[in-house]
């Protein structure tokens, strides 16, 4: 399995490791989807969140983030995405991979 992700403003390939674990592929895909605008991708128009609309209406995109959490949860041992105390749509992503690696990341959408 393979996906592409932006790491330090450089597009990189992320693929299944030698032990056939897809954990980092799914993490990269999840983070890409959190940064994707709803309808932006011609292949995955249902993915992403309406971040610009959220800024205009001052309503956080919690519904879309919750939907995304449900979609990606089966790929991890544990996945929690929750809103931080910020004036802009910013979410804390806490996950544990199926190999047991804990990852915490703040994502500003």
C-alpha positions in Angstrom: 0.0 0.0 0.0 1.3 3.5 -0.8 0.3 7.1 -0.3 1.9 10.5 -0.6 2.3 13.1 2.2 3.9 16.5 2.6 6.7 16.4 5.0 8.5 19.7 5.6 6.9 21.1 2.4 8.3 18.2 0.3 6.0 15.5 -1.1 7.2 12.1 0.0 6.1 8.5 -0.6 4.9 6.6 2.4 4.4 2.9 1.9 3.9 -0.5 3.7 7.0 -1.3 5.7 9.1 -4.5 5.4 7.0 -6.2 8.1 3.8 -5.5 6.1 2.4 -2.9 8.5 0.4 -0.1 7.0 0.3 2.1 10.1 2.2 5.0 8.7 0.3 4.9 5.4 -3.0 5.3 7.4 -1.6 8.0 9.6 -0.4 10.0 6.5 -3.8 9.5 4.9 -5.7 10.7 8.0 -3.5 13.8 8.3 -3.9 14.5 4.6 -7.7 14.2 4.9 -7.8 16.6 7.9 -6.0 19.2 5.8 -8.2 18.5 2.7 -11.0 20.9 1.9 -14.4 19.1 1.4 -14.9 18.4 -2.4 -11.3 19.4 -3.2 -10.2 15.9 -4.4 -11.8 14.8 -7.7 -11.4 11.1 -6.6 -12.4 11.5 -2.9 -14.9 14.4 -2.9 -16.5 13.1 0.3 -13.2 13.4 2.2 -12.0 16.6 3.9 -13.6 19.3 6.0 -15.2 22.7 5.1 -12.6 24.7 7.0 -13.1 27.9 5.0 -16.9 27.8 5.6 -16.2 27.1 9.2 -14.1 30.3 9.5 -16.8 32.4 7.8 -19.7 31.0 9.9 -17.6 30.7 13.1 -18.9 27.1 13.5 -16.2 24.5 14.0 -16.3 21.5 11.6 -16.8 19.0 14.5 -19.3 16.9 12.5 -16.9 16.3 9.7 -14.0 15.5 12.0 -16.1 13.0 13.9 -17.1 11.4 10.7 -13.4 11.1 9.7 -12.6 9.6 13.1 -15.2 6.9 12.6 -13.9 6.2 9.1 -10.2 5.8 10.1 -10.7 4.2 13.6 -10.7 0.6 12.3 -7.1 1.1 11.1 -5.7 1.8 14.5 -5.8 0.3 18.0 -7.1 3.6 19.4 -7.9 6.9 17.7 -9.2 10.1 19.3 -9.6 13.4 17.5 -10.8 16.3 19.7 -11.0 20.1 19.5 -8.3 22.1 21.3 -8.9 25.4 23.1 -8.2 27.6 20.1 -10.0 30.4 18.2 -9.3 28.6 15.0 -10.3 25.0 14.0 -7.4 23.1 15.6 -7.7 19.5 16.6 -5.5 17.1 18.7 -5.0 13.7 17.2 -4.1 10.9 19.7 -3.7 7.5 18.3 -2.1 4.1 19.0 -1.1 2.1 16.0 -1.7 -1.7 15.8 2.0 -2.1 16.6 1.6 -0.1 19.8 3.2 3.1 18.9 1.6 6.2 20.4 1.4 9.3 18.3 0.1 12.7 19.3 -0.3 15.5 16.7 -2.0 18.9 16.7 -3.6 19.7 13.3 -4.8 23.2 12.4 -7.4 22.7 9.7 
